Amino acid sequence: MKYFLKTSSALVGFAMLHGTAFAKDYSGVTIEAKLIGGQQYEQLYSRIADWEKQTGGKVKIISKKSHFEIDKEIKSDIASGTTDWCVGYNHSSFAPQYTNLYTDLNEILPAGTMDGYDAALVNASTVNGSLQMIPRAQFDVSVIYYQKDLFADADNKAKFKAKYGYELSPPDTLTEWKDQAIFFTNPPNFYGTQYAGKEEAIVGRFYEILVAEGGEYFDKDGYPKFNSAAGQRALQWFKDLYEAGAVPKGTLSYVWDDLGAGFASGTVAVNLDWPGWAGYFNDPKESKVAGNLGVKVQPKGSSGKRTGWSGFHGFSVTKDCANKEAAGDLVAFLTNEDSQEFEASQGSLPTRAKVWGVLQENATDPFRKEALVAFAEGSKHAFPVPQFAEWVESTNIVYPKLQAAILGDMSVKDALDKAAKQVKELMEDNGYY
């Protein structure tokens, strides 16, 4: 059964009726938007037609690309001064680098727009006192997805215990995950796991495994500390999987859409991934693991802490937008309770508290219940990336070093030492110490 929340048609009708009755008139206004694209983000954009119908305004999506590609395009616009489009993609991990681009939403959002958001989310959306983004129903903290039949098979259980000395069950630790990934691998057609292998994606994964191993990325004074014993254990985990052939050969070029498609293809046993993929993974029209899908809280490292790199997606309005009021109305509409309920029906986690209650009330499907338990538990262990404008720039320094160590071109220690030295120089150049 597809992973859907059944939204009341009466509720939708009420929202449409009252939205039409009280909507402002933006006839003749066209809002240009640059948005994130990809399977888990697309469904919400169908709601844009509802906003156009209610307000008379028009939305022109002038760019829609993956997380990293839209970030590069936005930075190019900033450099060239071509920022007169209005609505843009944003993310809590990326927001500090966009403060010269996006306006303070407190000045343009309709009254009450931020009601229903937890104060922590509002604070995370605020940079230097300016509300830079409004969260959509895309709160992210990765959990473990796995193919259930592999863990239920009696032959697998017996062979695994004979080899590793403990019972086979969905992984609760990084060590178990690695053991199982190696055990299940049968290349070139089946692999035990996979991971994002480039750009901010692999650095974020390294960061959370570093924390789970008891390390820290920066100390309280902003000095990089990831080149520690914990950091070496974390990077060695990636390297061990790669050297064992337990991940696809293309892993070091993978980012999120590659991973989603890979797990849905049925060729990966265990996958650490975002909540927004749940509906896609359990949709029999899209995924070969549908109906055979388990989900549980993310794994622990040797410190006893669980991985938990987290953040959330949102919308912002540029300072150069010619009609900020209309743009603000659009982003408020795309993140209101009805929109969040609609988006969460596809598997995403809402950022409005009331919508969480709706999810739980409508969770009748067994997989839905299992997933919500895992998501709720996983969110208890969530932690953001360091909040500074150069975060993404620093990851561009670090990820080639991680790749070099995984490939064996550098030792794990040398890779981390060199990356830390260069990140320290970046921080010094930007006046942090």
Buried (B, 14 or more C-beta within 10 A) or exposed (E): EBBBBEBEEEEBEEBBEEBEEEBBEBEEBEBBBBBBBBBBBEBBBEBBEBBBEBBBBBBEBEBBBBBBBBBEBBBEBBEEEEBEBBBBBBBBBBBBBBBEBBBBBEEBBEEEBBEBBEEEBBEBBBBEEBBBBBBBBBBBBBBBBBBBEBBEEEEBBEEBEEEBEEEBEBBBBBBBBBBBBBBBBEEEEBBBBBBBBBBBBBBBBBBBBBBBBBBBBBEEEBBBBBBBEBBBBBBBBBBBBBEEBBBBEEBBEBBBBBBBBBBBEBBBBBBBBBBBBBBBBBBEEBBBBBEBBBBBBBBBBBEEBBBBBBBBBBBBBBBBBBBBBBBBBBBBBBBBBBBBBBBBBBBBBBBBEEBBEBBEEBBEBEBBEBBBBBBBBBBEBBBBBBEBBBBBBBBEBBBBBBBBBBEEEBEBBBBBBBBBEBBBEBBEEBEBE
